[in-house]
Amino acid sequence: MAKVLISGGAGFIGSHIAESYLASGLEVVVVDNLSTGKRENLPPGVTFYERDVTSKEDMEEIFFREKPDYVNHHAAQINLRRSTEEPLFDARVNILGSISLLELSVKYQVKKFIFASTGGAIYGEVETLPVREDVPALPLSPYGVAKRSVELYLNYYNKVQGLDFVALRYGNVYGPRQDPQGEAGVIAIFISRILRGEPCIIFGDGRKTRDYVYVKDIAQANLLALSASGIYNLGIGNETSVLDLVEILKKVSGKDFLVIFDEERKGEINRIALSSEKARETLRWTPSVSLEEGISYTWKWFKERKQ
Ligand code: NAD
Protein backbone atom coordinates (compact mmCIF):
# COMPACT_ATOMS: atom_id res chain seq x y z
CA MET A 1 0.00 0.00 0.00
CA ALA A 2 1.43 3.39 -0.98
CA LYS A 3 1.97 5.84 1.87
CA VAL A 4 1.36 9.63 1.82
CA LEU A 5 2.67 12.08 4.37
CA ILE A 6 0.30 15.06 4.62
CA SER A 7 1.63 18.13 6.39
CA GLY A 8 -1.19 20.30 7.74
CA GLY A 9 -3.53 17.28 7.65
CA ALA A 10 -5.36 18.39 10.82
CA GLY A 11 -6.35 21.63 9.07
CA PHE A 12 -9.35 22.47 6.93
CA ILE A 13 -8.19 21.40 3.45
CA GLY A 14 -5.60 18.83 4.63
CA SER A 15 -8.19 16.83 6.58
CA HIS A 16 -10.45 16.53 3.50
CA ILE A 17 -7.44 15.35 1.49
CA ALA A 18 -6.61 12.80 4.21
CA GLU A 19 -10.18 11.45 3.93
CA SER A 20 -10.05 11.17 0.16
CA TYR A 21 -6.61 9.48 0.21
CA LEU A 22 -7.78 6.96 2.85
CA ALA A 23 -10.92 6.26 0.82
CA SER A 24 -8.80 5.51 -2.25
CA GLY A 25 -6.76 2.94 -0.29
CA LEU A 26 -3.64 4.93 0.56
CA GLU A 27 -1.94 4.83 3.94
CA VAL A 28 -1.93 8.33 5.49
CA VAL A 29 0.55 9.90 7.91
CA VAL A 30 -0.21 13.42 9.15
CA VAL A 31 2.24 15.99 10.52
CA ASP A 32 0.66 19.07 12.08
CA ASN A 33 1.59 21.38 14.96
CA LEU A 34 -2.12 22.11 15.66
CA SER A 35 -1.50 25.87 15.51
CA THR A 36 -4.76 26.31 13.58
CA GLY A 37 -5.60 22.65 12.91
CA LYS A 38 -7.63 20.46 15.25
CA ARG A 39 -7.15 16.89 16.40
CA GLU A 40 -10.87 16.20 15.83
CA ASN A 41 -10.44 17.02 12.12
CA LEU A 42 -8.25 13.93 11.72
CA PRO A 43 -10.15 11.03 10.16
CA PRO A 44 -9.85 7.64 11.88
CA GLY A 45 -7.06 5.51 10.43
CA VAL A 46 -4.32 8.15 10.07
CA THR A 47 -1.01 8.04 11.90
CA PHE A 48 -0.56 11.42 13.57
CA TYR A 49 2.59 13.31 14.64
CA GLU A 50 2.13 16.60 16.48
CA ARG A 51 5.27 18.25 15.16
CA ASP A 52 6.43 21.46 13.49
CA VAL A 53 7.55 21.31 9.85
CA THR A 54 10.25 23.89 10.51
CA SER A 55 12.11 21.40 12.72
CA LYS A 56 14.29 19.49 10.28
CA GLU A 57 15.33 17.06 13.08
CA ASP A 58 11.72 16.16 13.92
CA MET A 59 10.86 15.83 10.24
CA GLU A 60 13.89 13.63 9.61
CA GLU A 61 12.79 11.29 12.41
CA ILE A 62 9.36 10.96 10.77
CA PHE A 63 10.74 10.44 7.24
CA PHE A 64 13.20 7.86 8.58
CA ARG A 65 10.46 5.97 10.41
CA GLU A 66 7.64 6.28 7.85
CA LYS A 67 9.47 6.38 4.48
CA PRO A 68 6.52 7.98 2.63
CA ASP A 69 6.04 7.38 -1.11
CA TYR A 70 4.38 10.79 -1.54
CA VAL A 71 4.49 14.09 0.35
CA ASN A 72 1.48 16.41 0.28
CA HIS A 73 2.49 19.75 1.82
CA HIS A 74 -0.41 21.82 3.21
CA ALA A 75 1.06 23.06 6.51
CA ALA A 76 1.40 26.84 6.35
CA GLN A 77 0.91 30.19 7.97
CA ILE A 78 -2.27 31.08 6.02
CA ASN A 79 -3.05 34.54 7.32
CA LEU A 80 -2.31 37.05 4.55
CA ARG A 81 -2.53 40.04 6.89
CA ARG A 82 -0.13 38.42 9.38
CA SER A 83 2.29 37.89 6.48
CA THR A 84 2.41 41.66 5.94
CA GLU A 85 2.85 42.35 9.66
CA GLU A 86 5.33 39.52 10.34
CA PRO A 87 7.01 38.66 7.03
CA LEU A 88 9.87 36.91 8.83
CA PHE A 89 7.50 34.57 10.62
CA ASP A 90 5.65 33.93 7.36
CA ALA A 91 8.88 33.13 5.51
CA ARG A 92 10.11 30.88 8.34
CA VAL A 93 7.01 28.68 8.18
CA ASN A 94 6.08 28.97 4.52
CA ILE A 95 9.51 29.00 2.87
CA LEU A 96 11.91 27.36 5.36
CA GLY A 97 9.31 24.78 6.47
CA SER A 98 8.82 23.83 2.82
CA ILE A 99 12.56 23.54 2.16
CA SER A 100 12.99 21.20 5.11
CA LEU A 101 10.35 18.86 3.63
CA LEU A 102 11.85 19.22 0.13
CA GLU A 103 15.36 18.31 1.31
CA LEU A 104 14.03 15.22 3.08
CA SER A 105 11.87 14.26 0.09
CA VAL A 106 15.01 14.12 -2.06
CA LYS A 107 16.98 12.23 0.61
CA TYR A 108 14.24 9.65 1.16
CA GLN A 109 13.44 9.33 -2.57
CA VAL A 110 9.84 10.50 -2.42
CA LYS A 111 8.03 9.80 -5.73
CA LYS A 112 6.14 13.09 -5.83
CA PHE A 113 5.80 16.30 -3.81
CA ILE A 114 2.36 17.97 -3.94
CA PHE A 115 2.31 21.59 -2.81
CA ALA A 116 -0.64 23.80 -1.79
CA SER A 117 0.08 27.03 -3.63
CA THR A 118 -2.33 29.92 -4.17
CA GLY A 119 -4.14 31.25 -7.22
CA GLY A 120 -5.77 34.02 -5.21
CA ALA A 121 -2.57 35.66 -3.94
CA ILE A 122 0.10 34.73 -6.49
CA TYR A 123 -0.82 36.79 -9.57
CA GLY A 124 -1.36 40.20 -8.02
CA GLU A 125 -3.78 42.45 -9.94
CA VAL A 126 -4.25 41.10 -13.49
CA GLU A 127 -5.99 42.65 -16.48
CA THR A 128 -7.56 39.67 -18.19
CA LEU A 129 -9.66 37.24 -16.19
CA PRO A 130 -9.86 34.32 -15.74
CA VAL A 131 -6.07 34.22 -15.39
CA ARG A 132 -4.00 31.34 -16.82
CA GLU A 133 -0.90 29.75 -15.28
CA ASP A 134 1.44 31.31 -17.87
CA VAL A 135 0.70 34.88 -16.71
CA PRO A 136 3.71 36.11 -14.67
CA ALA A 137 3.14 35.78 -10.93
CA LEU A 138 3.77 39.13 -9.23
CA PRO A 139 2.34 38.64 -5.74
CA LEU A 140 1.41 41.68 -3.63
CA SER A 141 1.86 40.07 -0.19
CA PRO A 142 4.67 38.22 1.61
CA TYR A 143 2.30 35.22 1.76
CA GLY A 144 2.04 35.20 -2.05
CA VAL A 145 5.78 35.82 -2.45
CA ALA A 146 6.49 32.81 -0.19
CA LYS A 147 4.17 30.56 -2.19
CA ARG A 148 5.80 31.66 -5.47
CA SER A 149 9.26 31.14 -3.93
CA VAL A 150 8.39 27.57 -3.01
CA GLU A 151 7.22 26.96 -6.58
CA LEU A 152 10.66 28.13 -7.75
CA TYR A 153 12.34 25.82 -5.22
CA LEU A 154 10.16 23.01 -6.60
CA ASN A 155 11.47 23.79 -10.07
CA TYR A 156 15.05 23.63 -8.74
CA TYR A 157 14.49 20.36 -6.84
CA ASN A 158 12.87 18.93 -9.95
CA LYS A 159 15.44 20.02 -12.56
CA VAL A 160 18.57 19.52 -10.46
CA GLN A 161 17.64 16.89 -7.85
CA GLY A 162 15.07 14.91 -9.86
CA LEU A 163 12.11 15.38 -7.48
CA ASP A 164 8.76 15.17 -9.29
CA PHE A 165 6.17 17.76 -8.18
CA VAL A 166 2.70 19.23 -8.54
CA ALA A 167 1.83 22.74 -7.33
CA LEU A 168 -1.88 23.46 -7.03
CA ARG A 169 -2.87 27.12 -7.16
CA TYR A 170 -6.19 27.25 -5.33
CA GLY A 171 -8.87 29.89 -5.54
CA ASN A 172 -10.69 30.73 -2.29
CA VAL A 173 -11.45 27.31 -0.84
CA TYR A 174 -14.55 26.97 1.36
CA GLY A 175 -16.57 24.20 3.00
CA PRO A 176 -17.10 22.23 6.21
CA ARG A 177 -14.36 22.53 8.89
CA GLN A 178 -13.05 25.89 7.71
CA ASP A 179 -12.08 27.92 10.77
CA PRO A 180 -14.55 30.81 11.26
CA GLN A 181 -12.15 32.41 13.76
CA GLY A 182 -9.54 32.93 11.05
CA GLU A 183 -9.05 36.11 9.04
CA ALA A 184 -9.59 34.31 5.73
CA GLY A 185 -12.60 32.28 4.78
CA VAL A 186 -15.40 34.80 4.39
CA ILE A 187 -18.05 32.13 3.83
CA ALA A 188 -17.27 30.34 7.13
CA ILE A 189 -17.02 33.67 8.96
CA PHE A 190 -20.36 34.94 7.63
CA ILE A 191 -22.17 31.64 8.30
CA SER A 192 -20.88 31.55 11.84
CA ARG A 193 -22.00 35.15 12.44
CA ILE A 194 -25.45 34.53 10.93
CA LEU A 195 -25.91 31.50 13.21
CA ARG A 196 -25.01 33.62 16.25
CA GLY A 197 -27.40 36.37 15.14
CA GLU A 198 -24.51 38.80 14.57
CA PRO A 199 -24.19 41.19 11.60
CA CYS A 200 -21.80 40.32 8.75
CA ILE A 201 -18.99 42.85 8.28
CA ILE A 202 -17.83 43.76 4.78
CA PHE A 203 -14.48 45.53 4.47
CA GLY A 204 -14.79 47.99 1.58
CA ASP A 205 -17.83 48.21 -0.70
CA GLY A 206 -18.26 44.44 -1.19
CA ARG A 207 -17.42 44.57 -4.88
CA LYS A 208 -14.08 42.74 -4.62
CA THR A 209 -14.30 39.46 -6.46
CA ARG A 210 -12.80 36.04 -5.80
CA ASP A 211 -12.99 32.55 -7.31
CA TYR A 212 -14.66 30.33 -4.68
CA VAL A 213 -14.07 26.60 -4.95
CA TYR A 214 -15.55 23.82 -2.80
CA VAL A 215 -13.16 21.84 -0.61
CA LYS A 216 -14.26 18.37 -1.83
CA ASP A 217 -13.36 19.40 -5.39
CA ILE A 218 -9.94 20.45 -4.09
CA ALA A 219 -9.51 17.09 -2.33
CA GLN A 220 -10.37 15.35 -5.61
CA ALA A 221 -7.69 17.40 -7.43
CA ASN A 222 -5.13 16.28 -4.83
CA LEU A 223 -6.04 12.69 -5.65
CA LEU A 224 -5.62 13.27 -9.39
CA ALA A 225 -2.34 15.10 -8.70
CA LEU A 226 -0.76 11.81 -7.55
CA SER A 227 -0.39 10.87 -11.21
CA ALA A 228 0.50 14.28 -12.70
CA SER A 229 3.27 16.91 -12.71
CA GLY A 230 3.44 20.70 -13.01
CA ILE A 231 1.54 23.80 -11.89
CA TYR A 232 -2.26 24.01 -12.04
CA ASN A 233 -4.86 26.65 -11.25
CA LEU A 234 -7.90 25.27 -9.46
CA GLY A 235 -11.01 27.41 -9.48
CA ILE A 236 -14.50 27.65 -10.93
CA GLY A 237 -13.40 30.37 -13.40
CA ASN A 238 -16.05 32.90 -12.30
CA GLU A 239 -15.75 36.08 -10.29
CA THR A 240 -18.03 36.28 -7.26
CA SER A 241 -18.25 39.45 -5.19
CA VAL A 242 -18.84 39.62 -1.43
CA LEU A 243 -22.23 41.21 -2.21
CA ASP A 244 -23.07 38.16 -4.39
CA LEU A 245 -22.13 35.91 -1.44
CA VAL A 246 -24.48 37.84 0.83
CA GLU A 247 -27.35 37.25 -1.62
CA ILE A 248 -26.62 33.52 -1.87
CA LEU A 249 -26.33 33.25 1.93
CA LYS A 250 -29.69 35.00 2.39
CA LYS A 251 -31.29 32.51 0.00
CA VAL A 252 -29.60 29.42 1.48
CA SER A 253 -30.14 30.37 5.15
CA GLY A 254 -33.61 31.88 4.69
CA LYS A 255 -32.45 34.69 7.02
CA ASP A 256 -32.39 38.42 6.32
CA PHE A 257 -29.29 39.22 8.37
CA LEU A 258 -27.71 42.62 8.90
CA VAL A 259 -24.65 43.70 6.86
CA ILE A 260 -22.23 46.38 8.12
CA PHE A 261 -19.64 48.09 5.90
CA ASP A 262 -16.21 48.86 7.38
CA GLU A 263 -12.97 50.36 6.10
CA GLU A 264 -11.29 48.57 3.20
CA ARG A 265 -8.25 46.42 4.10
CA LYS A 266 -4.95 47.35 2.52
CA GLY A 267 -3.03 44.93 0.30
CA GLU A 268 -6.03 42.97 -0.89
CA ILE A 269 -6.44 42.66 -4.64
CA ASN A 270 -9.68 43.81 -6.27
CA ARG A 271 -10.51 41.01 -8.67
CA ILE A 272 -9.46 37.47 -9.41
CA ALA A 273 -10.80 34.42 -11.23
CA LEU A 274 -8.73 31.43 -12.31
CA SER A 275 -8.76 29.61 -15.61
CA SER A 276 -8.57 25.87 -14.85
CA GLU A 277 -8.38 24.78 -18.50
CA LYS A 278 -5.02 23.12 -17.91
CA ALA A 279 -6.37 21.13 -14.95
CA ARG A 280 -9.42 20.13 -16.99
CA GLU A 281 -7.30 18.92 -19.89
CA THR A 282 -4.37 17.35 -18.06
CA LEU A 283 -5.66 16.29 -14.64
CA ARG A 284 -9.16 15.61 -15.98
CA TRP A 285 -10.38 17.73 -13.08
CA THR A 286 -13.73 19.53 -13.20
CA PRO A 287 -15.28 21.25 -10.22
CA SER A 288 -18.50 19.32 -9.57
CA VAL A 289 -20.10 21.54 -6.89
CA SER A 290 -21.72 24.88 -7.81
CA LEU A 291 -21.28 27.84 -5.46
CA GLU A 292 -24.89 27.75 -4.28
CA GLU A 293 -24.73 23.98 -3.64
CA GLY A 294 -21.40 24.28 -1.84
CA ILE A 295 -22.62 27.13 0.36
CA SER A 296 -25.73 25.14 1.16
CA TYR A 297 -23.63 22.07 2.25
CA THR A 298 -21.41 24.37 4.31
CA TRP A 299 -24.39 26.11 5.91
CA LYS A 300 -25.90 22.70 6.90
CA TRP A 301 -22.60 21.52 8.38
CA PHE A 302 -22.13 24.65 10.52
CA LYS A 303 -25.81 24.68 11.54
CA GLU A 304 -25.62 21.09 12.81
CA ARG A 305 -22.56 22.01 14.85
CA LYS A 306 -24.09 25.39 15.88
CA GLN A 307 -20.78 27.24 15.38
P1 NAD B 1 -5.52 25.60 7.90
O1 NAD B 1 -4.99 26.66 8.81
O2 NAD B 1 -6.80 24.94 8.29
O3 NAD B 1 -4.43 24.50 7.61
C1 NAD B 1 -3.04 24.67 7.84
C2 NAD B 1 -2.59 23.56 8.75
O4 NAD B 1 -1.17 23.65 8.90
C3 NAD B 1 -3.20 23.66 10.17
O5 NAD B 1 -3.69 22.40 10.55
C4 NAD B 1 -2.01 24.10 11.04
O6 NAD B 1 -2.12 23.64 12.36
C5 NAD B 1 -0.84 23.49 10.27
N1 NAD B 1 0.43 24.20 10.50
C6 NAD B 1 0.67 25.53 10.44
N2 NAD B 1 1.96 25.78 10.68
C7 NAD B 1 2.56 24.58 10.88
C8 NAD B 1 3.90 24.18 11.17
N3 NAD B 1 4.88 25.09 11.30
N4 NAD B 1 4.16 22.87 11.34
C9 NAD B 1 3.17 21.95 11.22
N5 NAD B 1 1.89 22.26 10.94
C10 NAD B 1 1.59 23.56 10.77
O7 NAD B 1 -5.69 26.29 6.46
P2 NAD B 1 -6.20 25.72 5.07
O8 NAD B 1 -7.13 26.74 4.54
O9 NAD B 1 -6.64 24.31 5.18
O10 NAD B 1 -4.86 25.80 4.19
C11 NAD B 1 -4.09 24.66 3.85
C12 NAD B 1 -3.09 25.03 2.78
O11 NAD B 1 -3.75 25.48 1.60
C13 NAD B 1 -2.13 26.14 3.18
O12 NAD B 1 -0.86 25.84 2.65
C14 NAD B 1 -2.71 27.36 2.49
O13 NAD B 1 -1.72 28.34 2.24
C15 NAD B 1 -3.23 26.74 1.21
N6 NAD B 1 -4.28 27.52 0.57
C16 NAD B 1 -5.49 27.70 1.17
C17 NAD B 1 -6.47 28.43 0.54
C18 NAD B 1 -7.85 28.65 1.13
O14 NAD B 1 -8.66 29.31 0.52
N7 NAD B 1 -8.16 28.11 2.31
C19 NAD B 1 -6.21 29.02 -0.71
C20 NAD B 1 -4.95 28.84 -1.29
C21 NAD B 1 -4.00 28.07 -0.63
Residues whose N, C-alpha, C, O or C-beta is under 5 A from the ligand:
A	BS01	NAD	G8 A10 G11 F12 I13 G14 V31 D32 N33 L34 S35 T36 G37 R51 D52 V53 T54 H73 H74 A75 A76 Q77 I78 V93 A116 S117 T118 Y170 G171 N172 V173
